[in-house]
Amino acid sequence: MATDNKSKSGNSNKNNKKRKNYLPHNKPVKKGGYPLRPGVEGFFITCDGGREYQAAQEAINVIESFYEELLEGKESKVGQSELPKKPMNKVIKFADSDSSGSDNDDDNADGNNDAQTKEDESTDAIAAGGDGNNGTGVEIKDDVSVEKHTDEKTEKLESNENQETETVEPPVKRQCIQEDARNGVNLSKMADGQSVDKLIEAELAELGDKSKRRFGKLDTGCNGVVFIQMRKKDGDPSPKDIVQHMMSSLASTKKHVSRFLLRVLPVEVSCYTSDEEITRAIKPVIDKYFPVEAQTPHKFAVLYDARANTGVDRTKVIDAVAKSVPSLHKVDLANPDINIVVQVVKTVCLIGVVEKYKELAKYNLRQLTSSDQ
């Protein structure tokens, strides 16, 4: 009996070792991630196979950088408009001064000097002549004139001291406001009375909670495909605006910003892959980019691609999208103004809108930033 138990235990250990060899990197598969689901918006990204994790982290950094660039371009105008238009310095103008203030100051200084010399002469004359007559024979009646001169001098000195003690507001306040506007500080929040420490603590708490982060990774379950979800808030630009700004800037600068990312496409709506769901979900996108009462009709084309799903009919999906567009706008596959991108990943259909698709290397970062383009 003991030998039978040992043989069974030995066989079970061998079977476990064999089973472990079938797992990737001899590690159990992680469960409990955030899978791709309908009702989300964000960015559909293709990458090198086997580099999905690195590509997701890189995509979040790249998207956040271009998001901040686009947001700072909008906030800088608001910050400049909130700055005070008139300077904070105060110019003190004396009541008894005219346009030529510097000349009057010199004249007053000369007058004070003359008065001082006259007073000194009169006092010397009083000290020299006891009978009230000076050496030149001029008669001095009393000390009233000397007292008047001294009183006038003290009054002028007191008035000058009072005027000099008036505080002048330094221009530091305006400089601080300008620096806050340059650094992207929200002046409206500062005006509400919230301190900078509280704002930083709230932002750190928001970053610590994954459910409150603006950009997050969702598991697609497909090799070479990454989806970055955007939790859009009031006033945030749409994924289309961010991707359009990204492609336009990279086309002009030819700057390499990624190692693993290939194609970046915006996703504005997502639903299940059925004709009824696609027709219902795409309606707000059609109303936004293809209005019924448009002055100039748009030429459009539908770009379709499917991954890990062979049961969906390609023509039915394209017809459902094309029929949702008003008849005013026409289909043009050769030179469209707007392209409607439809990406099917397993059972989820991702829909977005792009412009200048062919001119911007089909939104492929590697081809767009290459020297051949």
C-alpha positions as CSV (number, residue, x, y, z in Angstrom):
1,M,0.0,0.0,0.0
2,A,2.8,2.4,0.8
3,T,4.5,1.7,-2.5
4,D,1.2,2.4,-4.4
5,N,0.8,5.8,-2.6
6,K,4.3,6.7,-3.5
7,S,3.8,5.8,-7.1
8,K,0.6,7.9,-7.3
9,S,2.2,10.9,-5.7
10,G,5.2,10.7,-8.0
11,N,2.9,10.5,-11.1
12,S,0.9,13.6,-9.8
13,N,4.1,15.6,-9.4
14,K,5.2,14.8,-13.0
15,N,1.8,15.8,-14.3
16,N,1.9,19.1,-12.5
17,K,5.4,19.9,-13.9
18,K,4.2,19.1,-17.4
19,R,1.1,21.4,-17.0
20,K,3.2,24.2,-15.7
21,N,5.4,24.1,-18.8
22,Y,2.4,25.0,-20.9
23,L,1.9,28.3,-19.1
24,P,3.6,31.4,-20.4
25,H,7.0,31.9,-18.6
26,N,6.1,29.1,-16.2
27,K,3.8,31.5,-14.3
28,P,0.1,31.3,-13.7
29,V,-2.1,33.6,-15.9
30,K,-3.1,36.8,-14.0
31,K,-6.9,37.2,-13.7
32,G,-9.0,40.0,-12.5
33,G,-7.8,42.7,-15.0
34,Y,-10.0,45.3,-16.6
35,P,-11.2,43.9,-19.9
36,L,-12.4,45.9,-22.9
37,R,-16.1,46.4,-22.7
38,P,-18.8,48.4,-24.5
39,G,-19.6,52.0,-23.4
40,V,-16.0,53.2,-23.1
41,E,-14.0,55.8,-25.1
42,G,-10.3,56.2,-25.6
43,F,-7.6,55.1,-27.9
44,F,-7.2,52.0,-30.0
45,I,-3.4,51.3,-30.4
46,T,-1.5,48.6,-32.3
47,C,2.0,47.7,-31.2
48,D,4.7,45.0,-31.7
49,G,3.6,41.6,-30.7
50,G,4.6,40.6,-27.2
51,R,5.2,44.2,-26.1
52,E,1.6,45.0,-25.0
53,Y,2.6,45.9,-21.4
54,Q,5.4,48.2,-22.4
55,A,3.3,49.7,-25.2
56,A,0.5,50.4,-22.8
57,Q,2.8,52.3,-20.3
58,E,4.4,54.2,-23.2
59,A,1.0,55.1,-24.7
60,I,-0.2,56.5,-21.5
61,N,2.9,58.8,-21.2
62,V,2.7,59.9,-24.8
63,I,-1.0,60.6,-24.7
64,E,-0.7,62.5,-21.4
65,S,2.0,64.7,-22.8
66,F,0.0,65.7,-25.8
67,Y,-3.1,66.1,-23.7
68,E,-1.3,68.6,-21.5
69,E,0.1,70.5,-24.5
70,L,-3.4,70.8,-25.9
71,L,-4.8,71.9,-22.6
72,E,-2.1,74.4,-21.8
73,G,-2.7,76.0,-25.2
74,K,-6.3,76.7,-24.1
75,E,-5.5,77.7,-20.5
76,S,-2.8,80.2,-21.4
77,K,-5.4,82.4,-23.1
78,V,-7.6,82.3,-20.1
79,G,-4.8,83.2,-17.8
80,Q,-3.7,86.1,-19.9
81,S,-7.3,87.5,-19.9
82,E,-7.5,87.3,-16.2
83,L,-4.4,89.4,-15.6
84,P,-5.0,93.1,-14.6
85,K,-4.8,95.4,-17.6
86,K,-3.6,98.5,-15.7
87,P,-0.3,98.6,-13.9
88,M,-0.2,98.2,-10.2
89,N,2.3,101.0,-9.6
90,K,0.8,104.3,-8.3
91,V,2.1,107.7,-9.5
92,I,2.0,110.3,-6.7
93,K,1.3,113.8,-8.0
94,F,1.6,116.8,-5.7
95,A,-1.2,119.2,-5.5
96,D,1.1,122.3,-5.8
97,S,3.1,120.9,-8.7
98,D,2.8,121.5,-12.4
99,S,4.1,119.6,-15.4
100,S,7.7,120.5,-14.8
101,G,8.1,118.8,-11.4
102,S,11.9,118.4,-11.5
103,D,12.4,122.1,-12.2
104,N,10.2,123.1,-9.3
105,D,12.1,120.8,-7.0
106,D,15.3,122.5,-7.9
107,D,13.8,125.9,-7.5
108,N,12.4,125.0,-4.1
109,A,15.8,123.7,-3.1
110,D,17.4,127.0,-4.1
111,G,14.7,129.0,-2.3
112,N,15.2,127.0,0.9
113,N,18.9,127.7,0.7
114,D,18.3,131.4,0.1
115,A,15.9,131.5,3.1
116,Q,18.5,129.7,5.2
117,T,21.2,132.2,4.4
118,K,18.8,135.2,5.1
119,E,17.9,133.7,8.4
120,D,21.5,133.1,9.3
121,E,22.4,136.8,8.4
122,S,19.5,138.1,10.4
123,T,20.4,136.1,13.4
124,D,24.0,137.3,13.2
125,A,22.8,140.8,12.9
126,I,20.7,140.4,16.0
127,A,23.5,139.0,17.9
128,A,25.9,141.7,16.8
129,G,23.7,144.8,17.4
130,G,22.1,145.0,20.7
131,D,20.0,148.0,19.8
132,G,18.4,146.2,16.8
133,N,20.6,147.8,14.1
134,N,23.0,145.7,12.1
135,G,26.3,146.8,10.8
136,T,24.8,148.1,7.5
137,G,22.4,150.4,9.3
138,V,19.3,148.3,8.5
139,E,16.8,148.4,11.4
140,I,15.3,145.0,12.5
141,K,12.1,145.6,14.3
142,D,11.6,142.2,16.1
143,D,12.0,138.5,15.7
144,V,8.7,138.0,13.9
145,S,10.2,137.6,10.5
146,V,12.7,135.0,11.7
147,E,9.9,133.0,13.3
148,K,7.8,133.1,10.1
149,H,10.7,131.8,8.0
150,T,11.3,128.9,10.5
151,D,7.6,128.1,10.6
152,E,7.4,127.9,6.8
153,K,10.4,125.7,6.7
154,T,9.1,123.2,9.2
155,E,5.7,123.1,7.4
156,K,7.4,122.3,4.1
157,L,9.5,119.6,5.7
158,E,6.5,118.0,7.4
159,S,4.5,118.0,4.2
160,N,7.4,116.4,2.3
161,E,7.7,113.7,5.0
162,N,4.0,112.9,4.9
163,Q,4.1,112.6,1.1
164,E,7.2,110.3,1.2
165,T,5.6,108.1,3.8
166,E,2.8,107.2,1.4
167,T,3.3,103.5,0.4
168,V,3.7,102.6,-3.2
169,E,2.4,99.2,-4.2
170,P,5.2,97.1,-5.5
171,P,4.8,95.2,-8.8
172,V,5.3,91.9,-7.1
173,K,1.6,91.0,-7.2
174,R,1.4,91.2,-10.9
175,Q,4.6,89.2,-11.4
176,C,3.1,86.4,-9.2
177,I,-0.1,86.3,-11.2
178,Q,1.9,86.1,-14.5
179,E,4.1,83.3,-13.1
180,D,0.9,81.4,-12.1
181,A,-0.5,81.8,-15.5
182,R,2.7,80.6,-17.1
183,N,2.9,77.5,-14.9
184,G,-0.7,76.6,-15.7
185,V,-2.1,77.2,-12.3
186,N,-5.9,77.4,-12.4
187,L,-6.6,81.0,-11.2
188,S,-10.3,80.3,-10.7
189,K,-9.6,77.6,-8.1
190,M,-7.1,79.9,-6.4
191,A,-9.8,82.6,-6.3
192,D,-12.2,80.2,-4.5
193,G,-9.9,80.2,-1.5
194,Q,-8.4,76.7,-1.9
195,S,-4.7,76.5,-0.9
196,V,-2.1,75.0,-3.1
197,D,-1.4,72.2,-0.6
198,K,-5.1,71.1,-0.7
199,L,-5.1,71.1,-4.5
200,I,-1.9,69.0,-4.6
201,E,-3.3,66.5,-2.0
202,A,-6.6,66.2,-4.0
203,E,-4.6,65.5,-7.2
204,L,-2.4,62.9,-5.5
205,A,-5.4,61.2,-4.1
206,E,-7.0,61.1,-7.6
207,L,-3.8,59.7,-9.1
208,G,-3.6,57.0,-6.4
209,D,-7.1,55.7,-7.2
210,K,-7.0,53.8,-10.4
211,S,-10.7,54.3,-11.0
212,K,-10.3,58.1,-11.0
213,R,-7.3,58.3,-13.3
214,R,-7.9,60.0,-16.6
215,F,-6.1,57.4,-18.7
216,G,-6.0,53.7,-17.9
217,K,-5.3,50.4,-19.7
218,L,-8.0,47.9,-20.6
219,D,-7.1,44.3,-21.6
220,T,-8.1,43.5,-25.2
221,G,-7.2,39.9,-25.1
222,C,-5.5,40.2,-28.6
223,N,-1.9,40.0,-29.5
224,G,-0.4,43.4,-30.6
225,V,-3.5,45.5,-29.6
226,V,-3.7,47.9,-26.7
227,F,-6.7,50.0,-25.6
228,I,-6.2,53.1,-23.4
229,Q,-9.5,54.3,-21.8
230,M,-10.1,58.0,-21.3
231,R,-12.3,59.1,-18.5
232,K,-13.4,62.4,-20.0
233,K,-14.4,65.3,-17.7
234,D,-16.1,68.6,-18.4
235,G,-13.9,70.8,-20.5
236,D,-11.6,68.0,-21.6
237,P,-10.7,67.6,-25.3
238,S,-12.1,64.6,-27.1
239,P,-9.9,61.6,-28.1
240,K,-10.1,62.8,-31.7
241,D,-8.7,66.3,-30.8
242,I,-5.8,64.7,-28.9
243,V,-4.9,62.3,-31.7
244,Q,-5.3,65.0,-34.3
245,H,-3.0,67.3,-32.4
246,M,-0.5,64.5,-31.8
247,M,-0.3,63.5,-35.5
248,S,-0.1,67.1,-36.7
249,S,2.8,68.0,-34.4
250,L,4.7,64.8,-35.1
251,A,4.3,65.3,-38.8
252,S,5.9,68.8,-38.5
253,T,8.6,68.0,-36.0
254,K,9.5,64.4,-37.0
255,K,10.3,63.6,-33.3
256,H,10.4,60.0,-32.2
257,V,8.2,59.6,-29.1
258,S,7.8,55.9,-28.9
259,R,9.5,52.5,-29.3
260,F,6.6,50.1,-29.4
261,L,3.6,52.1,-30.7
262,L,2.5,51.7,-34.3
263,R,-1.0,53.1,-35.0
264,V,-3.0,55.3,-32.7
265,L,-6.7,55.8,-33.5
266,P,-9.4,57.6,-31.5
267,V,-12.5,55.8,-30.2
268,E,-15.5,57.9,-29.4
269,V,-18.2,55.2,-29.0
270,S,-18.1,51.4,-28.4
271,C,-20.8,48.8,-28.5
272,Y,-21.5,45.1,-29.3
273,T,-21.0,43.9,-32.8
274,S,-24.6,43.8,-34.1
275,D,-26.3,45.9,-36.7
276,E,-28.9,47.3,-34.2
277,E,-26.2,48.2,-31.5
278,I,-24.0,49.9,-34.1
279,T,-26.8,52.0,-35.5
280,R,-27.9,53.1,-32.1
281,A,-24.4,53.8,-30.7
282,I,-23.1,55.7,-33.8
283,K,-25.9,58.3,-33.8
284,P,-24.2,60.9,-31.6
285,V,-21.0,60.7,-33.6
286,I,-23.0,61.2,-36.9
287,D,-24.9,64.1,-35.5
288,K,-21.6,65.8,-34.4
289,Y,-19.5,65.4,-37.6
290,F,-22.3,65.0,-40.2
291,P,-25.0,67.5,-39.5
292,V,-28.2,67.4,-41.6
293,E,-28.2,71.1,-42.3
294,A,-24.6,71.5,-43.3
295,Q,-23.6,74.3,-45.8
296,T,-20.9,72.1,-47.5
297,P,-21.4,68.3,-47.6
298,H,-18.6,66.1,-46.5
299,K,-17.0,63.2,-48.4
300,F,-16.5,60.2,-46.2
301,A,-15.3,56.6,-46.2
302,V,-15.6,53.7,-43.8
303,L,-12.4,51.9,-42.7
304,Y,-13.2,48.4,-41.3
305,D,-10.9,45.9,-39.5
306,A,-11.7,42.9,-37.3
307,R,-9.5,40.9,-34.8
308,A,-10.3,37.6,-33.1
309,N,-13.8,37.6,-34.6
310,T,-14.7,35.7,-37.8
311,G,-18.4,35.6,-37.3
312,V,-19.1,39.2,-38.2
313,D,-20.1,40.0,-41.7
314,R,-17.9,42.9,-43.0
315,T,-20.5,44.2,-45.5
316,K,-23.3,44.4,-43.0
317,V,-21.2,46.4,-40.6
318,I,-20.1,48.9,-43.3
319,D,-23.7,49.2,-44.6
320,A,-25.0,49.9,-41.1
321,V,-22.4,52.7,-40.6
322,A,-22.9,54.2,-44.1
323,K,-26.7,54.2,-43.9
324,S,-26.5,56.2,-40.6
325,V,-24.9,59.1,-42.4
326,P,-27.4,61.6,-43.9
327,S,-27.9,61.5,-47.7
328,L,-26.4,65.0,-48.0
329,H,-22.9,63.6,-47.5
330,K,-21.5,61.4,-50.1
331,V,-19.1,58.4,-50.1
332,D,-15.7,58.9,-51.7
333,L,-13.2,56.1,-51.2
334,A,-10.4,57.8,-53.2
335,N,-10.2,61.3,-51.5
336,P,-12.5,61.5,-48.4
337,D,-12.6,64.4,-46.0
338,I,-13.5,62.3,-43.0
339,N,-12.9,58.6,-42.3
340,I,-15.1,56.6,-40.0
341,V,-12.9,54.0,-38.4
342,V,-14.6,50.7,-37.2
343,Q,-12.4,48.3,-35.3
344,V,-13.9,45.0,-34.1
345,V,-12.0,43.3,-31.2
346,K,-13.7,40.0,-30.2
347,T,-17.2,41.0,-29.4
348,V,-16.7,44.8,-29.0
349,C,-17.0,47.3,-31.9
350,L,-15.0,50.5,-31.6
351,I,-15.9,53.5,-33.7
352,G,-14.0,56.8,-34.2
353,V,-13.5,59.6,-36.7
354,V,-10.2,60.8,-38.2
355,E,-9.2,63.4,-40.7
356,K,-6.4,63.4,-43.2
357,Y,-5.9,59.7,-42.8
358,K,-3.7,59.1,-45.8
359,E,-1.8,62.4,-45.6
360,L,-0.8,61.6,-42.0
361,A,0.6,58.1,-42.9
362,K,-2.6,56.4,-41.8
363,Y,-1.9,57.5,-38.2
364,N,1.2,55.3,-37.9
365,L,3.7,56.9,-35.6
366,R,6.7,54.9,-36.9
367,Q,6.0,55.9,-40.5
368,L,5.0,59.4,-39.7
369,T,8.2,60.2,-37.9
370,S,10.5,58.4,-40.4
371,S,12.9,60.5,-42.6
372,D,11.3,59.1,-45.8
373,Q,8.0,60.9,-45.1
